[in-house]
Amino acid sequence: MLQSLRTSLASRAPARLPARILALATLTATAALLSLVGIGLLSGTALLIPPMAASMALIAGAPALPLSQPRHVIGGQVISAIIGVSVGLISNSPWAAAVAGGVSIGAMLLTRTSHSPAAATAVIGATIGNGQLGFIGCVVAASIVLVIFGRVQSILTRIPYPSYWW
């Protein structure tokens, strides 16, 4: 009985990463997000939005997952930004933002570019106001930067990334 209880309470979570890999992933993710801030300051645009931090978490922490691959990170983010901005041209209400988030999920499923943080990008795109087409370009640039840092992390850790590009 006691053994059964121990077994059922034991963690089934993956093993902790080795300290070197954990440190390199943390440093790479931090450098990627700081780069978004720096590029944003130089260009006068905001590249660091919360969904980009979530995307980097996937790239740094689970580089083999389909959601972490460039097709999904860049494709999902861009599709969602386009949908969000398009919906935002009609309305910036919370209702419209919810529709943008939901439609972006369907569009990502249809295009095989599912990337969960990108649904939040659609919500942001719908709420930022009319005429914010530059938001799409910012999302493209930020997504590419994250994938580049994922590749840098791969070189440093020798953990393959990406598993596939397209």
Secondary structure, DSSP 8 states (H G I E B T S, - for coil): -HHHHHHHHS--S-----HHHHHHHHHHHHHHHHHHHHHHHHHTS----HHHHHHHHHHHH-TTSGGGSHHHHHHHHHHHHHHHHHHHHH--SHHHHHHHHHHHHHHHHHHT---HHHHHHHHHHHHS-TT-THHHHHHHHHHHHHHHHHHHHHHHH-----S---
